[in-house]
Amino acid sequence: MTIKTVSCPSCSAPVEWSAKSAFRPFCSERCKLQYLGAWATERYRIPESGRTSQDTDATSPPAS
């Protein structure tokens, strides 16, 4: 049986994709937390290109 190997999203180190790899797809807890921190500080974002004017109107306060 061939063991699948993936690249760590943080440092690109090879990671064995198996139950033995506790932090998969990351190579370590450090890389996992570093990646989570990047999302938390908004270094990575999902683009808002799909928003429409109706989406923004729904969050606007009602006119008095």
LUMMAR-353089 format. One record per atom (N, C-alpha, C, O, CB): atom name; x, y, z; residue in one letter. Coordinates in steps of 0.05 Angstrom, whole numbers. Glycine has a CB too. Example, Ala and Ser with C-alpha at 12.3 -4.5 7.8 and 13.67 -1.06 7.14 Angstrom:
// LUMMAR-353089
<node site="N" east="264" north="-114" up="156" code="A"/>
<node site="CA" east="246" north="-90" up="156" code="A"/>
<node site="C" east="264" north="-66" up="156" code="A"/>
<node site="O" east="285" north="-66" up="169" code="A"/>
<node site="CB" east="226" north="-89" up="181" code="A"/>
<node site="N" east="257" north="-45" up="142" code="S"/>
<node site="CA" east="273" north="-21" up="143" code="S"/>
<node site="C" east="258" north="1" up="157" code="S"/>
<node site="O" east="268" north="23" up="161" code="S"/>
<node site="CB" east="282" north="-12" up="114" code="S"/>
This chain:
// LUMMAR-353089
<node site="N" east="17" north="-24" up="0" code="M"/>
<node site="CA" east="0" north="0" up="0" code="M"/>
<node site="C" east="18" north="25" up="0" code="M"/>
<node site="O" east="37" north="27" up="15" code="M"/>
<node site="CB" east="-19" north="0" up="24" code="M"/>
<node site="N" east="11" north="44" up="-17" code="T"/>
<node site="CA" east="26" north="69" up="-19" code="T"/>
<node site="C" east="15" north="90" up="1" code="T"/>
<node site="O" east="-10" north="94" up="2" code="T"/>
<node site="CB" east="26" north="80" up="-48" code="T"/>
<node site="N" east="32" north="102" up="15" code="I"/>
<node site="CA" east="24" north="123" up="34" code="I"/>
<node site="C" east="24" north="150" up="20" code="I"/>
<node site="O" east="45" north="157" up="8" code="I"/>
<node site="CB" east="42" north="124" up="60" code="I"/>
<node site="N" east="2" north="164" up="21" code="K"/>
<node site="CA" east="0" north="190" up="8" code="K"/>
<node site="C" east="15" north="211" up="23" code="K"/>
<node site="O" east="14" north="211" up="48" code="K"/>
<node site="CB" east="-30" north="198" up="4" code="K"/>
<node site="N" east="29" north="228" up="9" code="T"/>
<node site="CA" east="43" north="250" up="21" code="T"/>
<node site="C" east="33" north="277" up="10" code="T"/>
<node site="O" east="29" north="279" up="-14" code="T"/>
<node site="CB" east="74" north="248" up="16" code="T"/>
<node site="N" east="28" north="296" up="28" code="V"/>
<node site="CA" east="19" north="322" up="20" code="V"/>
<node site="C" east="39" north="343" up="30" code="V"/>
<node site="O" east="55" north="337" up="47" code="V"/>
<node site="CB" east="-10" north="328" up="31" code="V"/>
<node site="N" east="37" north="368" up="20" code="S"/>
<node site="CA" east="54" north="389" up="29" code="S"/>
<node site="C" east="40" north="405" up="51" code="S"/>
<node site="O" east="16" north="410" up="50" code="S"/>
<node site="CB" east="61" north="408" up="6" code="S"/>
<node site="N" east="55" north="412" up="72" code="C"/>
<node site="CA" east="45" north="429" up="93" code="C"/>
<node site="C" east="37" north="456" up="82" code="C"/>
<node site="O" east="53" north="468" up="68" code="C"/>
<node site="CB" east="66" north="432" up="117" code="C"/>
<node site="N" east="13" north="466" up="87" code="P"/>
<node site="CA" east="4" north="492" up="76" code="P"/>
<node site="C" east="21" north="515" up="87" code="P"/>
<node site="O" east="22" north="536" up="74" code="P"/>
<node site="CB" east="-25" north="496" up="83" code="P"/>
<node site="N" east="34" north="512" up="109" code="S"/>
<node site="CA" east="50" north="534" up="121" code="S"/>
<node site="C" east="78" north="535" up="110" code="S"/>
<node site="O" east="88" north="556" up="102" code="S"/>
<node site="CB" east="50" north="532" up="151" code="S"/>
<node site="N" east="92" north="512" up="111" code="C"/>
<node site="CA" east="120" north="512" up="105" code="C"/>
<node site="C" east="128" north="494" up="81" code="C"/>
<node site="O" east="151" north="493" up="73" code="C"/>
<node site="CB" east="136" north="503" up="129" code="C"/>
<node site="N" east="108" north="480" up="70" code="S"/>
<node site="CA" east="112" north="462" up="47" code="S"/>
<node site="C" east="128" north="437" up="52" code="S"/>
<node site="O" east="136" north="423" up="34" code="S"/>
<node site="CB" east="126" north="477" up="25" code="S"/>
<node site="N" east="132" north="430" up="77" code="A"/>
<node site="CA" east="146" north="405" up="84" code="A"/>
<node site="C" east="128" north="382" up="77" code="A"/>
<node site="O" east="103" north="384" up="79" code="A"/>
<node site="CB" east="154" north="405" up="115" code="A"/>
<node site="N" east="139" north="359" up="70" code="P"/>
<node site="CA" east="123" north="336" up="64" code="P"/>
<node site="C" east="110" north="324" up="89" code="P"/>
<node site="O" east="123" north="322" up="110" code="P"/>
<node site="CB" east="140" north="314" up="50" code="P"/>
<node site="N" east="85" north="317" up="87" code="V"/>
<node site="CA" east="70" north="306" up="110" code="V"/>
<node site="C" east="57" north="280" up="101" code="V"/>
<node site="O" east="43" north="279" up="81" code="V"/>
<node site="CB" east="48" north="327" up="120" code="V"/>
<node site="N" east="60" north="259" up="116" code="E"/>
<node site="CA" east="48" north="234" up="111" code="E"/>
<node site="C" east="18" north="236" up="118" code="E"/>
<node site="O" east="11" north="243" up="140" code="E"/>
<node site="CB" east="62" north="211" up="127" code="E"/>
<node site="N" east="1" north="229" up="99" code="W"/>
<node site="CA" east="-28" north="231" up="104" code="W"/>
<node site="C" east="-38" north="204" up="116" code="W"/>
<node site="O" east="-47" north="186" up="102" code="W"/>
<node site="CB" east="-44" north="237" up="77" code="W"/>
<node site="N" east="-35" north="203" up="142" code="S"/>
<node site="CA" east="-44" north="179" up="157" code="S"/>
<node site="C" east="-52" north="186" up="185" code="S"/>
<node site="O" east="-49" north="209" up="193" code="S"/>
<node site="CB" east="-21" north="157" up="157" code="S"/>
<node site="N" east="-63" north="167" up="199" code="A"/>
<node site="CA" east="-72" north="172" up="226" code="A"/>
<node site="C" east="-49" north="179" up="245" code="A"/>
<node site="O" east="-53" north="191" up="266" code="A"/>
<node site="CB" east="-87" north="147" up="237" code="A"/>
<node site="N" east="-25" north="171" up="237" code="K"/>
<node site="CA" east="-1" north="178" up="253" code="K"/>
<node site="C" east="6" north="208" up="253" code="K"/>
<node site="O" east="19" north="218" up="271" code="K"/>
<node site="CB" east="23" north="162" up="243" code="K"/>
<node site="N" east="-4" north="222" up="233" code="S"/>
<node site="CA" east="2" north="250" up="230" code="S"/>
<node site="C" east="-20" north="266" up="245" code="S"/>
<node site="O" east="-41" north="272" up="233" code="S"/>
<node site="CB" east="4" north="259" up="200" code="S"/>
<node site="N" east="-15" north="273" up="269" code="A"/>
<node site="CA" east="-35" north="285" up="286" code="A"/>
<node site="C" east="-44" north="313" up="277" code="A"/>
<node site="O" east="-66" north="321" up="283" code="A"/>
<node site="CB" east="-24" north="287" up="314" code="A"/>
<node site="N" east="-27" north="327" up="262" code="F"/>
<node site="CA" east="-34" north="354" up="254" code="F"/>
<node site="C" east="-39" north="357" up="224" code="F"/>
<node site="O" east="-40" north="379" up="214" code="F"/>
<node site="CB" east="-11" north="373" up="262" code="F"/>
<node site="N" east="-44" north="335" up="211" code="R"/>
<node site="CA" east="-48" north="336" up="182" code="R"/>
<node site="C" east="-70" north="355" up="174" code="R"/>
<node site="O" east="-90" north="355" up="188" code="R"/>
<node site="CB" east="-54" north="309" up="171" code="R"/>
<node site="N" east="-68" north="371" up="154" code="P"/>
<node site="CA" east="-47" north="371" up="133" code="P"/>
<node site="C" east="-22" north="386" up="141" code="P"/>
<node site="O" east="-4" north="390" up="124" code="P"/>
<node site="CB" east="-58" north="382" up="108" code="P"/>
<node site="N" east="-20" north="395" up="166" code="F"/>
<node site="CA" east="4" north="410" up="175" code="F"/>
<node site="C" east="25" north="390" up="185" code="F"/>
<node site="O" east="19" north="368" up="193" code="F"/>
<node site="CB" east="-4" north="430" up="196" code="F"/>
<node site="N" east="50" north="399" up="185" code="C"/>
<node site="CA" east="72" north="382" up="194" code="C"/>
<node site="C" east="75" north="382" up="224" code="C"/>
<node site="O" east="86" north="364" up="236" code="C"/>
<node site="CB" east="98" north="389" up="180" code="C"/>
<node site="N" east="65" north="404" up="237" code="S"/>
<node site="CA" east="69" north="407" up="266" code="S"/>
<node site="C" east="47" north="425" up="277" code="S"/>
<node site="O" east="32" north="438" up="262" code="S"/>
<node site="CB" east="97" north="418" up="273" code="S"/>
<node site="N" east="45" north="425" up="303" code="E"/>
<node site="CA" east="26" north="443" up="316" code="E"/>
<node site="C" east="33" north="472" up="311" code="E"/>
<node site="O" east="16" north="489" up="308" code="E"/>
<node site="CB" east="25" north="438" up="347" code="E"/>
<node site="N" east="60" north="478" up="310" code="R"/>
<node site="CA" east="69" north="505" up="305" code="R"/>
<node site="C" east="58" north="515" up="278" code="R"/>
<node site="O" east="48" north="538" up="277" code="R"/>
<node site="CB" east="100" north="506" up="305" code="R"/>
<node site="N" east="61" north="499" up="257" code="C"/>
<node site="CA" east="51" north="507" up="231" code="C"/>
<node site="C" east="21" north="511" up="231" code="C"/>
<node site="O" east="11" north="529" up="218" code="C"/>
<node site="CB" east="60" north="487" up="209" code="C"/>
<node site="N" east="7" north="493" up="245" code="K"/>
<node site="CA" east="-22" north="495" up="247" code="K"/>
<node site="C" east="-30" north="521" up="260" code="K"/>
<node site="O" east="-48" north="535" up="249" code="K"/>
<node site="CB" east="-33" north="471" up="263" code="K"/>
<node site="N" east="-18" north="528" up="282" code="L"/>
<node site="CA" east="-25" north="553" up="296" code="L"/>
<node site="C" east="-16" north="578" up="281" code="L"/>
<node site="O" east="-30" north="598" up="281" code="L"/>
<node site="CB" east="-12" north="553" up="324" code="L"/>
<node site="N" east="6" north="576" up="267" code="Q"/>
<node site="CA" east="15" north="598" up="250" code="Q"/>
<node site="C" east="-5" north="604" up="228" code="Q"/>
<node site="O" east="-11" north="627" up="222" code="Q"/>
<node site="CB" east="44" north="592" up="239" code="Q"/>
<node site="N" east="-15" north="583" up="216" code="Y"/>
<node site="CA" east="-34" north="586" up="194" code="Y"/>
<node site="C" east="-61" north="597" up="205" code="Y"/>
<node site="O" east="-73" north="615" up="192" code="Y"/>
<node site="CB" east="-39" north="559" up="180" code="Y"/>
<node site="N" east="-70" north="587" up="228" code="L"/>
<node site="CA" east="-94" north="597" up="240" code="L"/>
<node site="C" east="-91" north="627" up="247" code="L"/>
<node site="O" east="-109" north="642" up="243" code="L"/>
<node site="CB" east="-101" north="581" up="266" code="L"/>
<node site="N" east="-67" north="634" up="258" code="G"/>
<node site="CA" east="-62" north="662" up="265" code="G"/>
<node site="C" east="-63" north="680" up="240" code="G"/>
<node site="O" east="-72" north="703" up="242" code="G"/>
<node site="CB" east="-35" north="664" up="278" code="G"/>
<node site="N" east="-54" north="671" up="217" code="A"/>
<node site="CA" east="-55" north="686" up="193" code="A"/>
<node site="C" east="-84" north="692" up="185" code="A"/>
<node site="O" east="-90" north="715" up="176" code="A"/>
<node site="CB" east="-40" north="672" up="170" code="A"/>
<node site="N" east="-101" north="673" up="188" code="W"/>
<node site="CA" east="-130" north="677" up="182" code="W"/>
<node site="C" east="-142" north="696" up="203" code="W"/>
<node site="O" east="-157" north="714" up="196" code="W"/>
<node site="CB" east="-145" north="651" up="183" code="W"/>
<node site="N" east="-134" north="693" up="228" code="A"/>
<node site="CA" east="-146" north="710" up="250" code="A"/>
<node site="C" east="-138" north="739" up="247" code="A"/>
<node site="O" east="-153" north="757" up="254" code="A"/>
<node site="CB" east="-136" north="700" up="277" code="A"/>
<node site="N" east="-114" north="744" up="236" code="T"/>
<node site="CA" east="-105" north="772" up="232" code="T"/>
<node site="C" east="-112" north="782" up="204" code="T"/>
<node site="O" east="-103" north="804" up="196" code="T"/>
<node site="CB" east="-75" north="774" up="237" code="T"/>
<node site="N" east="-128" north="767" up="190" code="E"/>
<node site="CA" east="-138" north="774" up="163" code="E"/>
<node site="C" east="-116" north="777" up="142" code="E"/>
<node site="O" east="-119" north="793" up="124" code="E"/>
<node site="CB" east="-154" north="799" up="165" code="E"/>
<node site="N" east="-94" north="762" up="145" code="R"/>
<node site="CA" east="-74" north="761" up="124" code="R"/>
<node site="C" east="-86" north="746" up="100" code="R"/>
<node site="O" east="-79" north="751" up="77" code="R"/>
<node site="CB" east="-48" north="748" up="133" code="R"/>
<node site="N" east="-103" north="727" up="106" code="Y"/>
<node site="CA" east="-118" north="712" up="85" code="Y"/>
<node site="C" east="-147" north="721" up="87" code="Y"/>
<node site="O" east="-158" north="723" up="109" code="Y"/>
<node site="CB" east="-115" north="681" up="88" code="Y"/>
<node site="N" east="-159" north="726" up="64" code="R"/>
<node site="CA" east="-188" north="734" up="64" code="R"/>
<node site="C" east="-201" north="721" up="40" code="R"/>
<node site="O" east="-189" north="715" up="19" code="R"/>
<node site="CB" east="-191" north="764" up="63" code="R"/>
<node site="N" east="-227" north="717" up="42" code="I"/>
<node site="CA" east="-244" north="708" up="20" code="I"/>
<node site="C" east="-254" north="733" up="6" code="I"/>
<node site="O" east="-265" north="750" up="20" code="I"/>
<node site="CB" east="-267" north="689" up="30" code="I"/>
<node site="N" east="-250" north="735" up="-20" code="P"/>
<node site="CA" east="-258" north="760" up="-34" code="P"/>
<node site="C" east="-288" north="764" up="-33" code="P"/>
<node site="O" east="-304" north="745" up="-32" code="P"/>
<node site="CB" east="-249" north="758" up="-63" code="P"/>
<node site="N" east="-296" north="789" up="-33" code="E"/>
<node site="CA" east="-324" north="797" up="-31" code="E"/>
<node site="C" east="-336" north="802" up="-59" code="E"/>
<node site="O" east="-357" north="816" up="-61" code="E"/>
<node site="CB" east="-328" north="821" up="-14" code="E"/>
<node site="N" east="-324" north="793" up="-80" code="S"/>
<node site="CA" east="-333" north="800" up="-107" code="S"/>
<node site="C" east="-361" north="790" up="-113" code="S"/>
<node site="O" east="-373" north="800" up="-132" code="S"/>
<node site="CB" east="-314" north="788" up="-127" code="S"/>
<node site="N" east="-372" north="771" up="-99" code="G"/>
<node site="CA" east="-399" north="761" up="-104" code="G"/>
<node site="C" east="-421" north="777" up="-91" code="G"/>
<node site="O" east="-444" north="770" up="-95" code="G"/>
<node site="CB" east="-400" north="733" up="-95" code="G"/>
<node site="N" east="-415" north="798" up="-76" code="R"/>
<node site="CA" east="-436" north="813" up="-63" code="R"/>
<node site="C" east="-452" north="830" up="-82" code="R"/>
<node site="O" east="-441" north="840" up="-102" code="R"/>
<node site="CB" east="-423" north="831" up="-41" code="R"/>
<node site="N" east="-477" north="834" up="-77" code="T"/>
<node site="CA" east="-494" north="850" up="-93" code="T"/>
<node site="C" east="-504" north="874" up="-77" code="T"/>
<node site="O" east="-499" north="875" up="-53" code="T"/>
<node site="CB" east="-518" north="834" up="-104" code="T"/>
<node site="N" east="-517" north="893" up="-89" code="S"/>
<node site="CA" east="-528" north="916" up="-75" code="S"/>
<node site="C" east="-549" north="907" up="-54" code="S"/>
<node site="O" east="-552" north="920" up="-34" code="S"/>
<node site="CB" east="-539" north="937" up="-94" code="S"/>
<node site="N" east="-563" north="886" up="-60" code="Q"/>
<node site="CA" east="-583" north="876" up="-41" code="Q"/>
<node site="C" east="-570" north="866" up="-15" code="Q"/>
<node site="O" east="-581" north="870" up="7" code="Q"/>
<node site="CB" east="-600" north="853" up="-53" code="Q"/>
<node site="N" east="-547" north="854" up="-17" code="D"/>
<node site="CA" east="-532" north="845" up="7" code="D"/>
<node site="C" east="-525" north="869" up="25" code="D"/>
<node site="O" east="-528" north="867" up="49" code="D"/>
<node site="CB" east="-507" north="830" up="-1" code="D"/>
<node site="N" east="-516" north="890" up="13" code="T"/>
<node site="CA" east="-508" north="914" up="29" code="T"/>
<node site="C" east="-532" north="928" up="40" code="T"/>
<node site="O" east="-531" north="939" up="62" code="T"/>
<node site="CB" east="-490" north="933" up="13" code="T"/>
<node site="N" east="-554" north="928" up="26" code="D"/>
<node site="CA" east="-578" north="942" up="35" code="D"/>
<node site="C" east="-590" north="927" up="60" code="D"/>
<node site="O" east="-601" north="940" up="77" code="D"/>
<node site="CB" east="-599" north="943" up="13" code="D"/>
<node site="N" east="-587" north="901" up="61" code="A"/>
<node site="CA" east="-598" north="886" up="83" code="A"/>
<node site="C" east="-584" north="892" up="109" code="A"/>
<node site="O" east="-597" north="889" up="131" code="A"/>
<node site="CB" east="-596" north="856" up="77" code="A"/>
<node site="N" east="-559" north="900" up="108" code="T"/>
<node site="CA" east="-545" north="906" up="133" code="T"/>
<node site="C" east="-546" north="936" up="140" code="T"/>
<node site="O" east="-537" north="943" up="162" code="T"/>
<node site="CB" east="-516" north="897" up="131" code="T"/>
<node site="N" east="-557" north="952" up="123" code="S"/>
<node site="CA" east="-558" north="981" up="129" code="S"/>
<node site="C" east="-581" north="986" up="148" code="S"/>
<node site="O" east="-602" north="973" up="147" code="S"/>
<node site="CB" east="-562" north="997" up="103" code="S"/>
<node site="N" east="-578" north="1006" up="166" code="P"/>
<node site="CA" east="-600" north="1012" up="184" code="P"/>
<node site="C" east="-623" north="1024" up="169" code="P"/>
<node site="O" east="-619" north="1038" up="149" code="P"/>
<node site="CB" east="-591" north="1031" up="207" code="P"/>
<node site="N" east="-648" north="1021" up="178" code="P"/>
<node site="CA" east="-671" north="1032" up="164" code="P"/>
<node site="C" east="-671" north="1062" up="166" code="P"/>
<node site="O" east="-662" north="1074" up="185" code="P"/>
<node site="CB" east="-697" north="1021" up="176" code="P"/>
<node site="N" east="-681" north="1075" up="145" code="A"/>
<node site="CA" east="-682" north="1104" up="144" code="A"/>
<node site="C" east="-704" north="1114" up="163" code="A"/>
<node site="O" east="-725" north="1102" up="164" code="A"/>
<node site="CB" east="-687" north="1115" up="115" code="A"/>
<node site="N" east="-699" north="1136" up="177" code="S"/>
<node site="CA" east="-719" north="1146" up="195" code="S"/>
<node site="C" east="-737" north="1167" up="182" code="S"/>
<node site="O" east="-755" north="1178" up="194" code="S"/>
<node site="CB" east="-706" north="1159" up="220" code="S"/>
